[in-house]
Amino acid sequence: MTARVLDGPALTAGAELLSSHRARLGPFPRRAGQEIVPLLEAAGLLGRGGAGFPVARKWASVAMQAKIRGRDPVVLANGAEGEPLSAKDRVLMTTRPHLVLDGAELAATAIGAGRIVVYVGEAHEAAYDAVARAIDERAEARAGSPHHTFDLVAAPHAYVSGEESAAVHFVNAGDARPTSTPPRPFERGIDDRPTLVQNVESLAHAALVARYGDAWYREPGRDVTRGTALVTIGGAPRYGVTEIELGLSLGDVATTVGLDPGSRRAAGPVLLGGYFGGWVAGEDVWRTPLDPVTLRSAGSAFGCGVIRFLEPDTCGVEATARMLDYMAGQSAAQCGPCVFGLRAIADASARLTVGRPHDDDLRRIRGWSETLAGRGACRHPDGAAGLLRSALRVFETDFAAHQRRSGCTAGQRIRRAA
């Protein structure tokens, strides 16, 4: 199987030029909107921003809102990528910018939009520069549609800036904080117009489906969800961004990135989905397919495609506490659950980590992990609560040991697993 989205020149070669892109894939796929949405639906393409929402349904919803309201919609290609452990979107934009722009123009054609906003994290300088050059190349070569205009916007370096309502809020008002009240972006977004906010990897896949069809897209895939996905591997000898066939088992991925299935690291817990995901562990984990639908039904998440193997002798309580502290610091500061709830959880976790817990810290964070979700002005507290619940389950023995002030049991746990 070819790499598909990452097929083409070596990633180390930098941004693929328009001439190379067109020679390799052909011209811009000029399918009418009535054709491409059913094609994407038949392909079963799910969004790659983390939520896994069906792409075809999202495009159709925005198009319908535009028709109802009688206003031209807008496309926002979301490449903010504020997740600290993910690099897939910036790698994609840095190396295959024209594939992303093809997808953005395709989406604009499908929903009847004239304006395309490409929203790239300001910290991802190489990606920003590559997209800027690609937009200029297309303008000079008139490679895209004459009806589409591109605006390149630098997204603030903040975790919540990539949330779709935060992205729209920043473009409109210069404030990258989520908005909690209706209407949602697909109803009224940029300039009060129906707005399609779509992750850049999703757009890249859509551009390939438009060229090769739904049957081609569905060829790979070993479980419920078909196709391929970009993932960011961490904690393994061969780390970085790669493309996998959906449904591949976690054990298969571990082997391909240089981990011996019987090694101490391979026997340890794994963080799936990044800071908005959760920890998984146990022998069955290695047989679990990396499939968004299957993982969700099992109470886990594929999320943004982060696969982070916990380093040997690293305390899971400490690793989780660092992430919770980061999440508390990245609060949008719009509600009590974020401002006070996340900080209280992070502080209690930190006390457990350093062996100076209050007598009721573990009991309290267990309670908070169950009551915090769904109470915030946005979903930011939900992600932190989900991460904590998974940690309390996977590192139950370690949390109890820290509460007793008896030290970290990470080394004992790993030795038992080895």
ZASELUM-821536 format. One line per 4 residues: for each residue x, y, z of N, C-alpha, C. Coordinates in steps of 0.1 Angstrom, whole numbers, plus 5000, padded with zeros to 4 digits. Layout:
BEGIN
X Y Z X Y Z X Y Z ~ ...
//
This chain:
BEGIN
5008 4988 5000 5000 5000 5000 5009 5012 5000 ~ 5006 5022 4991 5013 5034 4991 5009 5043 5003 ~ 5017 5053 5005 5014 5062 5017 5002 5071 5015 ~ 4997 5072 5002 4986 5080 4999 4987 5095 5002
4983 5100 5013 4984 5114 5016 4999 5118 5016 ~ 5007 5110 5022 5022 5113 5022 5030 5108 5011 ~ 5023 5102 5001 5030 5097 4989 5036 5109 4982 ~ 5047 5106 4974 5054 5117 4967 5068 5119 4971
5073 5131 4970 5087 5133 4974 5090 5130 4988 ~ 5102 5128 4992 5106 5125 5006 5102 5137 5014 ~ 5097 5134 5026 5092 5145 5035 5104 5154 5039 ~ 5116 5149 5038 5127 5158 5041 5130 5168 5030
5124 5166 5019 5126 5175 5007 5118 5189 5009 ~ 5110 5189 5019 5102 5202 5021 5090 5202 5012 ~ 5085 5214 5010 5072 5216 5003 5072 5211 4988 ~ 5063 5203 4985 5062 5199 4971 5057 5211 4962
5064 5214 4952 5060 5225 4943 5047 5222 4935 ~ 5041 5232 4930 5028 5230 4922 5031 5222 4910 ~ 5042 5224 4903 5045 5216 4891 5047 5201 4894 ~ 5053 5198 4905 5055 5184 4909 5041 5178 4914
5034 5186 4921 5021 5181 4926 5012 5178 4914 ~ 5011 5187 4904 5002 5185 4892 5007 5173 4884 ~ 5021 5172 4882 5026 5161 4874 5023 5148 4881 ~ 5023 5147 4894 5021 5135 4901 5006 5131 4902
4997 5141 4905 4983 5138 4908 4974 5143 4897 ~ 4979 5151 4888 4970 5157 4878 4964 5170 4882 ~ 4956 5176 4874 4951 5190 4877 4941 5189 4888 ~ 4936 5201 4892 4926 5202 4903 4914 5195 4899
4909 5186 4908 4897 5178 4905 4884 5186 4905 ~ 4879 5189 4893 4868 5199 4892 4855 5191 4892 ~ 4852 5184 4903 4839 5178 4905 4829 5188 4910 ~ 4817 5188 4905 4807 5196 4910 4802 5192 4924
4797 5202 4931 4793 5199 4945 4783 5187 4946 ~ 4774 5186 4936 4764 5175 4937 4771 5161 4936 ~ 4783 5161 4930 4790 5148 4928 4799 5145 4941 ~ 4806 5155 4946 4816 5152 4956 4810 5148 4969
4799 5154 4974 4794 5151 4987 4789 5136 4988 ~ 4782 5131 4978 4778 5117 4978 4791 5108 4977 ~ 4801 5112 4970 4813 5104 4969 4820 5103 4982 ~ 4821 5114 4990 4827 5114 5003 4819 5106 5013
4806 5106 5011 4797 5098 5020 4799 5083 5017 ~ 4800 5080 5004 4803 5066 5000 4816 5061 5005 ~ 4826 5070 5005 4840 5067 5010 4840 5065 5025 ~ 4830 5071 5032 4830 5070 5047 4841 5078 5054
4845 5089 5047 4856 5097 5053 4852 5104 5065 ~ 4859 5102 5076 4857 5109 5089 4867 5120 5091 ~ 4863 5130 5098 4872 5142 5101 4884 5137 5109 ~ 4895 5144 5106 4908 5140 5113 4912 5150 5123
4903 5159 5127 4907 5169 5137 4906 5164 5152 ~ 4899 5152 5153 4898 5147 5167 4884 5141 5170 ~ 4874 5148 5165 4860 5144 5168 4855 5132 5159 ~ 4861 5131 5147 4857 5120 5138 4843 5121 5132
4839 5134 5130 4826 5136 5124 4826 5133 5109 ~ 4816 5127 5103 4815 5124 5089 4817 5137 5081 ~ 4827 5137 5072 4830 5149 5063 4818 5152 5054 ~ 4812 5143 5048 4801 5146 5038 4790 5152 5045
4786 5147 5057 4775 5153 5065 4778 5167 5069 ~ 4790 5170 5072 4794 5184 5076 4793 5193 5064 ~ 4798 5189 5053 4797 5198 5041 4782 5200 5037 ~ 4774 5190 5037 4760 5191 5034 4753 5200 5043
4756 5200 5056 4750 5208 5066 4753 5223 5063 ~ 4765 5226 5060 4769 5240 5057 4762 5245 5045 ~ 4762 5236 5034 4756 5240 5022 4741 5243 5024 ~ 4734 5235 5032 4720 5237 5035 4718 5250 5042
4726 5253 5052 4725 5265 5060 4727 5277 5050 ~ 4736 5276 5041 4738 5287 5032 4726 5289 5023 ~ 4720 5278 5019 4708 5279 5011 4696 5285 5019 ~ 4695 5281 5031 4684 5286 5039 4685 5301 5042
4698 5305 5045 4700 5319 5049 4703 5328 5037 ~ 4705 5322 5026 4707 5330 5014 4720 5338 5014 ~ 4731 5332 5021 4743 5339 5022 4754 5329 5018 ~ 4764 5334 5010 4775 5326 5006 4783 5321 5018
4786 5308 5019 4794 5303 5031 4809 5306 5029 ~ 4816 5302 5040 4831 5304 5040 4837 5290 5044 ~ 4849 5287 5039 4856 5275 5043 4868 5280 5052 ~ 4870 5273 5063 4881 5275 5071 4889 5262 5072
4901 5262 5066 4910 5250 5067 4918 5251 5079 ~ 4915 5242 5089 4920 5243 5102 4933 5236 5104 ~ 4944 5243 5105 4957 5237 5107 4964 5243 5119 ~ 4956 5247 5129 4961 5253 5142 4970 5243 5149
4965 5231 5150 4972 5220 5157 4979 5225 5170 ~ 4970 5227 5180 4975 5231 5193 4979 5220 5202 ~ 4975 5207 5198 4978 5196 5206 4994 5194 5207 ~ 4999 5194 5219 5014 5194 5221 5021 5182 5215
5014 5170 5215 5021 5158 5211 5018 5155 5197 ~ 5011 5163 5190 5007 5160 5175 5016 5169 5166 ~ 5020 5163 5155 5028 5170 5145 5023 5167 5131 ~ 5012 5160 5130 5008 5155 5117 5003 5166 5107
4996 5176 5113 4990 5186 5105 5002 5195 5099 ~ 5011 5199 5108 5022 5208 5104 5031 5200 5093 ~ 5033 5187 5095 5041 5180 5085 5034 5180 5072 ~ 5021 5177 5072 5013 5177 5060 5013 5190 5053
5011 5201 5060 5011 5215 5054 5025 5218 5049 ~ 5036 5214 5056 5049 5218 5053 5053 5210 5040 ~ 5049 5198 5038 5054 5190 5027 5044 5188 5015 ~ 5031 5189 5018 5020 5187 5008 5010 5198 5008
5015 5211 5008 5005 5222 5009 4995 5222 4998 ~ 4998 5218 4986 4989 5219 4975 4978 5209 4976 ~ 4980 5197 4982 4970 5188 4985 4960 5193 4994 ~ 4964 5200 5005 4955 5207 5014 4947 5217 5007
4953 5226 4999 4946 5236 4992 4937 5231 4982 ~ 4940 5220 4975 4931 5213 4966 4918 5209 4974 ~ 4920 5204 4986 4908 5200 4994 4900 5211 4998 ~ 4907 5223 5001 4899 5235 5006 4891 5240 4994
4897 5240 4982 4890 5245 4970 4878 5236 4966 ~ 4881 5223 4968 4870 5213 4965 4859 5215 4975 ~ 4861 5218 4987 4851 5220 4997 4843 5233 4994 ~ 4851 5243 4990 4844 5256 4986 4835 5254 4974
4840 5246 4964 4831 5244 4953 4819 5236 4957 ~ 4820 5226 4966 4809 5218 4970 4798 5226 4977 ~ 4802 5235 4985 4792 5243 4993 4789 5256 4988 ~ 4796 5260 4977 4793 5273 4971 4800 5285 4978
4811 5283 4984 4819 5293 4990 4829 5300 4981 ~ 4831 5313 4983 4840 5320 4975 4853 5323 4983 ~ 4852 5324 4996 4863 5327 5005 4868 5315 5012 ~ 4881 5313 5012 4888 5302 5020 4898 5309 5029
4896 5306 5042 4906 5310 5052 4914 5298 5056 ~ 4928 5299 5055 4937 5289 5059 4943 5293 5072 ~ 4940 5285 5083 4943 5289 5097 4954 5280 5102 ~ 4966 5286 5102 4978 5278 5105 4984 5283 5118
4988 5274 5127 4994 5278 5140 5006 5287 5138 ~ 5007 5298 5145 5018 5307 5144 5031 5301 5148 ~ 5031 5291 5156 5043 5284 5160 5049 5275 5150 ~ 5040 5272 5140 5044 5262 5129 5050 5270 5117
5061 5276 5119 5066 5286 5109 5068 5279 5095 ~ 5074 5267 5095 5077 5261 5082 5064 5258 5075 ~ 5054 5253 5082 5041 5251 5076 5034 5264 5071 ~ 5035 5274 5079 5029 5287 5075 5036 5292 5062
5049 5291 5062 5057 5296 5050 5053 5287 5038 ~ 5052 5274 5040 5049 5265 5028 5035 5268 5023 ~ 5026 5270 5031 5012 5273 5026 5012 5287 5019 ~ 5019 5297 5025 5019 5310 5019 5025 5309 5005
5036 5302 5003 5042 5300 4990 5033 5293 4980 ~ 5026 5283 4986 5017 5275 4977 5005 5284 4972 ~ 5000 5292 4981 4989 5301 4977 4994 5310 4966 ~ 5006 5316 4967 5012 5324 4957 5014 5317 4944
5019 5304 4945 5021 5296 4933 5008 5294 4925 ~ 4997 5292 4932 4985 5289 4926 4979 5302 4919 ~ 4981 5313 4926 4977 5326 4920 4984 5329 4907 ~ 4997 5326 4907 5005 5329 4895 5002 5320 4884
4999 5307 4887 4997 5297 4877 4982 5296 4874 ~ 4973 5303 4881 4959 5302 4880 4955 5288 4880 ~ 4960 5281 4890 4958 5266 4891 4945 5262 4898 ~ 4939 5271 4905 4927 5268 4912 4915 5274 4905
4905 5276 4913 4892 5282 4907 4893 5297 4908 ~ 4890 5304 4898 4890 5319 4898 4880 5325 4907 ~ 4871 5316 4912 4860 5321 4921 4864 5320 4936 ~ 4876 5315 4939 4880 5313 4953 4891 5323 4956
4890 5329 4968 4901 5337 4973 4906 5331 4986 ~ 4919 5332 4988 4926 5326 5000 4930 5337 5009 ~ 4927 5335 5022 4933 5344 5033 4941 5335 5042 ~ 4953 5338 5045 4961 5330 5054 4962 5337 5067
4958 5330 5078 4957 5336 5091 4965 5328 5101 ~ 4974 5334 5109 4982 5328 5119 4974 5326 5132 ~ 4972 5313 5136 4964 5310 5148 4973 5312 5160 ~ 4968 5318 5171 4976 5319 5183 4981 5306 5188
4992 5306 5195 4998 5294 5200 4991 5291 5214 ~ 4980 5284 5213 4972 5281 5225 4964 5268 5221 ~ 4962 5260 5232 4956 5247 5230 4942 5249 5224 ~ 4934 5258 5229 4920 5260 5225 4918 5267 5212
4929 5273 5206 4927 5281 5194 4922 5273 5182 ~ 4924 5260 5183 4920 5251 5171 4906 5247 5172 ~ 4899 5249 5184 4885 5245 5185 4877 5254 5175 ~ 4868 5248 5168 4862 5254 5156 4856 5268 5159
4849 5269 5171 4843 5282 5174 4853 5292 5178 ~ 4864 5287 5184 4875 5296 5187 4882 5302 5175 ~ 4884 5293 5165 4890 5297 5152 4881 5308 5145 ~ 4868 5306 5145 4859 5315 5139 4860 5328 5147
4860 5327 5160 4860 5339 5169 4873 5347 5166 ~ 4884 5340 5164 4896 5348 5162 4896 5355 5148 ~ 4891 5348 5138 4890 5355 5125 4881 5367 5125 ~ 4870 5366 5133 4861 5377 5134 4865 5388 5143
4871 5384 5155 4873 5394 5165 4887 5394 5171 ~ 4896 5386 5166 4909 5386 5171 4910 5379 5185 ~ 4900 5371 5189 4900 5365 5202 4898 5350 5200 ~ 4909 5342 5202 4908 5327 5199 4903 5320 5211
4891 5323 5216 4885 5316 5227 4872 5310 5222 ~ 4869 5298 5226 4856 5292 5222 4844 5300 5226 ~ 4834 5299 5218 4821 5305 5221 4811 5294 5224 ~ 4803 5295 5234 4795 5284 5239 4781 5284 5235
4776 5296 5231 4762 5297 5228 4759 5296 5213 ~ 4748 5291 5209 4744 5291 5195 4743 5305 5190 ~ 4744 5307 5177 4745 5297 5166 4759 5291 5166 ~ 4761 5279 5161 4774 5273 5158 4780 5278 5145
4793 5275 5143 4799 5280 5131 4792 5276 5118 ~ 4787 5264 5117 4781 5259 5105 4768 5267 5102 ~ 4762 5274 5112 4751 5282 5110 4754 5297 5108 ~ 4762 5302 5116 4767 5316 5115 4781 5317 5120
4791 5318 5112 4805 5318 5116 4812 5331 5111 ~ 4822 5329 5102 4830 5340 5098 4821 5350 5090 ~ 4822 5363 5094 4814 5374 5088 4799 5370 5089 ~ 4795 5363 5099 4781 5359 5101 4776 5350 5090
4785 5343 5083 4781 5334 5073 4782 5320 5077 ~ 4774 5310 5071 4777 5296 5074 4791 5293 5071 ~ 4798 5286 5080 4812 5284 5079 4816 5269 5081 ~ 4823 5263 5071 4828 5250 5072 4842 5250 5078
4843 5245 5090 4856 5244 5097 4861 5230 5095 ~ 4871 5227 5087 4876 5214 5084 4891 5212 5086 ~ 4895 5202 5093 4909 5199 5095 4916 5197 5082 ~ 4929 5201 5082 4936 5201 5069 4939 5187 5064
4940 5177 5073 4942 5163 5069 4929 5158 5062 ~ 4918 5162 5068 4905 5158 5062 4904 5163 5048 ~ 4908 5175 5046 4908 5181 5032 4917 5174 5023 ~ 4929 5170 5027 4938 5163 5019 4932 5150 5014
4926 5143 5023 4920 5130 5020 4908 5132 5009 ~ 4900 5143 5012 4889 5146 5003 4895 5149 4988 ~ 4906 5156 4987 4912 5159 4974 4916 5146 4967 ~ 4920 5136 4974 4924 5123 4968 4911 5115 4964
4901 5115 4973 4888 5108 4970 4882 5114 4957 ~ 4883 5127 4955 4878 5134 4943 4885 5129 4931 ~ 4898 5126 4932 4905 5121 4920 4903 5106 4917 ~ 4903 5098 4928 4904 5084 4926 4891 5076 4930
4882 5083 4937 4869 5076 4939 4868 5070 4953 ~ 4856 5067 4957 4853 5061 4970 4859 5047 4971 ~ 4858 5039 4961 4863 5025 4962 4878 5025 4964 ~ 4885 5034 4958 4899 5035 4960 4902 5038 4974
4895 5048 4979 4897 5052 4993 4895 5041 5003 ~ 4885 5032 5000 4881 5022 5009 4889 5009 5008 ~ 4899 5009 4999 4907 4997 4998 4914 4993 5011 ~ 4922 5002 5017 4928 4999 5029 4918 5000 5041
4921 4994 5052 4912 4994 5063 4909 4980 5068 ~ 4912 4977 5080 4911 4964 5085 4899 4961 5095 ~ 4892 4972 5098 4881 4971 5108 4869 4979 5103 ~ 4862 4986 5111 4850 4993 5107 4853 5004 5098
4862 5013 5101 4865 5025 5094 4876 5021 5083 ~ 4873 5026 5071 4882 5024 5060 4891 5035 5058 ~ 4902 5033 5050 4911 5043 5046 4924 5043 5055 ~ 4931 5054 5054 4943 5056 5061 4942 5069 5070
4952 5070 5079 4952 5082 5087 4967 5085 5091 ~ 4969 5098 5093 4982 5102 5098 4983 5101 5113 ~ 4994 5096 5118 4995 5095 5133 5009 5101 5136 ~ 5010 5105 5149 5022 5110 5154 5027 5100 5165
5038 5094 5163 5044 5084 5172 5053 5090 5182 ~ 5052 5087 5194 5062 5092 5204 5066 5081 5213 ~ 5078 5082 5219 5083 5072 5229 5087 5059 5223 ~ 5091 5059 5210 5096 5047 5203 5108 5050 5195
5116 5040 5192 5129 5043 5184 5127 5050 5171 ~ 5116 5047 5164 5113 5054 5152 5101 5062 5154 ~ 5103 5075 5158 5091 5084 5162 5089 5094 5151 ~ 5078 5101 5152 5075 5111 5142 5061 5108 5135
5059 5114 5124 5046 5113 5117 5047 5102 5106 ~ 5037 5094 5106 5036 5083 5096 5021 5081 5092 ~ 5019 5074 5082 5005 5071 5077 5003 5056 5079 ~ 4991 5053 5086 4988 5039 5088 4975 5035 5082
4973 5023 5080 4960 5017 5076 4951 5017 5088 ~ 4940 5023 5087 4931 5022 5099 4927 5008 5102 ~ 4926 5005 5114 4923 4991 5119 4936 4983 5122 ~ 4947 4989 5119 4960 4982 5122 4960 4981 5137
4965 4970 5143 4965 4969 5157 4977 4977 5163 ~ 4975 4980 5176 4986 4988 5183 4998 4980 5183 ~ 4997 4967 5185 5009 4958 5185 5016 4959 5171 ~ 5009 4959 5160 5015 4960 5147 5023 4973 5146
5016 4984 5150 5023 4997 5150 5036 4997 5158 ~ 5035 4991 5170 5047 4991 5179 5058 4984 5172 ~ 5055 4973 5165 5066 4966 5158 5072 4974 5147 ~ 5063 4981 5139 5068 4989 5128 5077 5001 5132
5075 5005 5144 5083 5017 5149 5095 5013 5157 ~ 5098 5000 5157 5110 4995 5163 5109 4990 5177 ~ 5097 4988 5182 5095 4983 5196 5094 4968 5196 ~ 5102 4961 5204 5101 4947 5206 5088 4944 5214
5079 4936 5209 5066 4933 5217 5069 4928 5231 ~ 5080 4922 5233 5083 4917 5247 5091 4927 5255 ~ 5094 4939 5250 5102 4948 5257 5095 4955 5269 ~ 5102 4961 5278 5096 4968 5289 5087 4980 5284
5092 4987 5274 5084 4998 5269 5071 4993 5262 ~ 5072 4983 5254 5061 4977 5247 5050 4972 5257 ~ 5055 4968 5269 5046 4962 5279 5039 4973 5287 ~ 5043 4985 5286 5038 4996 5294 5026 5002 5288
5020 5012 5295 5008 5019 5290 5011 5028 5278 ~ 5000 5031 5271 5001 5040 5259 4991 5051 5260 ~ 4995 5063 5256 4985 5074 5255 4980 5075 5241 ~ 4967 5073 5239 4961 5074 5226 4953 5087 5225
4955 5094 5214 4947 5106 5211 4952 5119 5217 ~ 4963 5118 5224 4969 5131 5229 4963 5135 5242 ~ 4964 5148 5245 4959 5154 5258 4944 5153 5259 ~ 4937 5152 5248 4923 5151 5248 4919 5136 5246
4928 5127 5247 4926 5113 5246 4926 5106 5260 ~ 4933 5095 5260 4934 5088 5273 4944 5077 5273 ~ 4948 5072 5285 4957 5061 5286 4950 5047 5284 ~ 4957 5038 5278 4953 5024 5277 4964 5015 5281
4960 5003 5286 4970 4993 5290 4964 4980 5291 ~ 4972 4970 5292 4967 4956 5293 4970 4948 5281 ~ 4970 4935 5282 4974 4926 5271 4965 4928 5259 ~ 4952 4930 5261 4942 4931 5251 4945 4944 5242
4951 4954 5248 4954 4966 5241 4961 4964 5228 ~ 4971 4954 5228 4979 4952 5216 4971 4946 5205 ~ 4960 4940 5208 4951 4934 5197 4940 4944 5193 ~ 4939 4955 5200 4928 4964 5197 4931 4972 5184
4922 4972 5174 4925 4979 5162 4924 4994 5164 ~ 4933 5001 5157 4934 5016 5158 4923 5021 5148 ~ 4911 5020 5152 4900 5024 5144 4891 5033 5152 ~ 4888 5045 5147 4880 5055 5155 4867 5050 5160
4860 5042 5152 4847 5037 5157 4848 5026 5167 ~ 4857 5017 5165 4860 5006 5175 4865 5011 5188 ~ 4874 5021 5187 4880 5026 5200 4869 5034 5208 ~ 4861 5041 5201 4850 5049 5208 4841 5039 5215
4837 5028 5208 4828 5019 5214 4834 5012 5226 ~ 4848 5012 5227 4855 5005 5238 4858 5015 5249 ~ 4853 5028 5247 4856 5038 5257 4869 5045 5256 ~ 4876 5043 5245 4888 5050 5242 4886 5060 5230
4897 5065 5225 4896 5074 5214 4908 5074 5205 ~ 4906 5076 5192 4916 5077 5182 4921 5092 5182 ~ 4911 5101 5184 4914 5115 5185 4922 5120 5173 ~ 4932 5128 5176 4940 5134 5165 4952 5125 5161
4951 5112 5165 4961 5103 5160 4974 5103 5167 ~ 4975 5107 5180 4987 5106 5188 4988 5092 5194 ~ 5000 5086 5192 5003 5073 5199 5016 5075 5206 ~ 5015 5076 5219 5026 5079 5228 5029 5067 5237
5040 5060 5235 5044 5049 5244 5051 5055 5256 ~ 5046 5051 5268 5052 5056 5281 5066 5050 5282 ~ 5076 5059 5285 5090 5054 5286 5091 5046 5299 ~ 5100 5036 5298 5103 5027 5309 5106 5035 5322
5101 5030 5333 5104 5037 5346 5099 5051 5348 ~ 5090 5055 5338 5084 5068 5340 5071 5066 5347 ~ 5068 5074 5357 5057 5073 5365 5044 5079 5358 ~ 5034 5071 5356 5022 5075 5350 5015 5086 5357
5016 5086 5370 5009 5097 5378 5016 5110 5375 ~ 5030 5110 5374 5037 5122 5372 5034 5127 5357 ~ 5034 5118 5348 5032 5121 5334 5018 5127 5332 ~ 5008 5122 5339 4994 5127 5338 4994 5141 5345
5000 5142 5356 5000 5155 5364 5006 5166 5355 ~ 5016 5163 5347 5022 5174 5339 5012 5178 5328 ~ 5005 5168 5323 4995 5171 5312 4983 5179 5318 ~ 4979 5175 5330 4968 5183 5337 4972 5197 5340
4984 5199 5344 4989 5212 5347 4989 5221 5334 ~ 4993 5215 5323 4993 5222 5310 4978 5225 5306 ~ 4969 5216 5308 4955 5218 5304 4949 5230 5313 ~ 4953 5230 5326 4948 5240 5334 4954 5254 5330
4966 5254 5326 4972 5266 5321 4967 5271 5308 ~ 4961 5262 5300 4956 5266 5287 4941 5269 5288 ~ 4936 5270 5299 4921 5273 5301 4918 5286 5293 ~ 4906 5286 5288 4900 5298 5281 4896 5308 5291
4896 5305 5304 4892 5314 5315 4879 5320 5313 ~ 4869 5312 5309 4856 5317 5306 4845 5312 5316 ~ 4849 5302 5324 4839 5296 5333 4847 5290 5346 ~ 4839 5287 5356 4844 5282 5368 4851 5268 5367
4844 5259 5360 4851 5246 5358 4864 5246 5352 ~ 4867 5255 5343 4880 5257 5337 4890 5264 5347 ~ 4886 5275 5351 4895 5284 5359 4898 5277 5373 ~ 4888 5272 5380 4890 5267 5393 4891 5252 5393
4882 5245 5386 4882 5231 5386 4894 5224 5381 ~ 4899 5229 5369 4911 5223 5363 4923 5226 5372 ~ 4924 5238 5377 4935 5242 5385 4935 5233 5398 ~ 4924 5231 5404 4923 5223 5416 4928 5209 5413
4923 5203 5402 4928 5190 5398 4943 5189 5396 ~ 4948 5199 5389 4962 5199 5386 4970 5201 5398 ~ 4966 5209 5408 4974 5211 5420 4973 5198 5429 ~ 4962 5192 5430 4961 5180 5437 4970 5169 5431
4970 5168 5418 4978 5158 5411 4993 5161 5413 ~ 4996 5173 5413 5010 5177 5416 5015 5173 5430 ~ 5006 5175 5440 5009 5172 5453 5011 5156 5454 ~ 5003 5149 5448 5004 5134 5448 5018 5130 5442
5021 5137 5431 5034 5134 5424 5046 5135 5433 ~ 5047 5146 5440 5058 5149 5448 5058 5143 5462 ~ 5047 5136 5465 5047 5129 5478 5042 5137 5489 ~ 5035 5148 5486 5030 5157 5497 5015 5159 5495
5007 5148 5494 4993 5150 5492 4985 5154 5504 ~ 4974 5161 5502 4965 5163 5513 4958 5149 5515 ~ 4952 5147 5527 4947 5134 5531 4936 5130 5521 ~ 4929 5139 5515 4917 5136 5506 4920 5139 5492
4932 5141 5488 4935 5145 5474 4930 5134 5464 ~ 4933 5121 5466 4929 5111 5456 4914 5110 5456 ~ 4908 5110 5467 4893 5109 5467 4887 5121 5460 ~ 4892 5133 5462 4887 5145 5455 4889 5144 5440
4901 5140 5435 4903 5141 5421 4894 5130 5414 ~ 4892 5119 5421 4882 5109 5416 4869 5115 5414 ~ 4864 5122 5424 4851 5128 5423 4851 5139 5412 ~ 4861 5147 5411 4861 5157 5401 4861 5151 5387
4868 5140 5385 4869 5134 5372 4855 5130 5367 ~ 4846 5127 5376 4833 5123 5372 4823 5135 5371 ~ 4825 5145 5378 4815 5156 5378 4819 5168 5369 ~ 4832 5169 5365 4836 5181 5358 4831 5181 5343
4830 5169 5337 4827 5169 5323 4813 5174 5320 ~ 4812 5182 5310 4799 5187 5306 4794 5200 5313 ~ 4803 5205 5322 4799 5217 5330 4806 5229 5325 ~ 4815 5228 5316 4823 5240 5311 4816 5248 5300
4821 5260 5298 4816 5268 5287 4820 5262 5273 ~ 4830 5254 5273 4834 5247 5261 4839 5233 5265 ~ 4844 5225 5256 4847 5211 5259 4861 5209 5265 ~ 4868 5220 5268 4882 5219 5273 4882 5211 5286
4873 5214 5296 4873 5206 5308 4870 5191 5306 ~ 4862 5188 5296 4858 5175 5293 4870 5166 5289 ~ 4879 5172 5281 4891 5165 5277 4900 5162 5289 ~ 4902 5172 5298 4910 5170 5310 4904 5159 5319
4891 5159 5320 4884 5149 5329 4885 5135 5323 ~ 4884 5134 5310 4886 5121 5303 4900 5116 5305 ~ 4910 5124 5303 4924 5120 5305 4926 5115 5319 ~ 4921 5122 5329 4922 5119 5343 4915 5105 5346
4903 5104 5341 4896 5091 5344 4904 5079 5338 ~ 4910 5081 5326 4918 5070 5321 4930 5067 5329 ~ 4937 5078 5334 4948 5076 5343 4945 5069 5356 ~ 4934 5073 5362 4930 5067 5375 4927 5052 5373
4923 5048 5361 4920 5034 5358 4933 5027 5355 ~ 4941 5032 5347 4954 5025 5342 4964 5025 5353 ~ 4965 5036 5360 4976 5038 5371 4970 5037 5385 ~ 4960 5029 5387 4953 5029 5400 4962 5026 5411
4971 5016 5409 4980 5012 5420 4990 5023 5423 ~ 4995 5030 5413 5004 5041 5415 4998 5053 5422 ~ 4985 5056 5418 4979 5067 5425 4977 5064 5440 ~ 4973 5052 5443 4971 5048 5457 4984 5049 5464
4995 5044 5458 5008 5045 5464 5012 5059 5467 ~ 5010 5068 5458 5013 5082 5460 5005 5088 5471 ~ 4992 5085 5472 4984 5090 5482 4989 5085 5496 ~ 4994 5073 5497 5000 5068 5509 5014 5073 5512
5019 5081 5503 5032 5087 5504 5043 5076 5505 ~ 5040 5065 5498 5050 5054 5498 5059 5054 5485 ~ 5058 5064 5477 5067 5065 5466 5061 5059 5453 ~ 5068 5061 5443 5063 5057 5430 5066 5042 5428
5056 5035 5422 5057 5020 5420 5059 5017 5405 ~ 5063 5028 5397 5064 5026 5383 5074 5015 5379 ~ 5086 5015 5386 5096 5005 5384 5091 4991 5387 ~ 5084 4989 5398 5078 4976 5401 5068 4972 5391
5059 4981 5387 5049 4977 5377 5056 4972 5364 ~ 5066 4980 5359 5072 4976 5347 5080 4963 5348 ~ 5086 4961 5359 5094 4948 5361 5084 4936 5361 ~ 5072 4938 5367 5062 4927 5367 5058 4924 5353
5056 4935 5345 5052 4933 5331 5062 4927 5322 ~ 5075 4930 5325 5086 4924 5317 5088 4909 5321
//
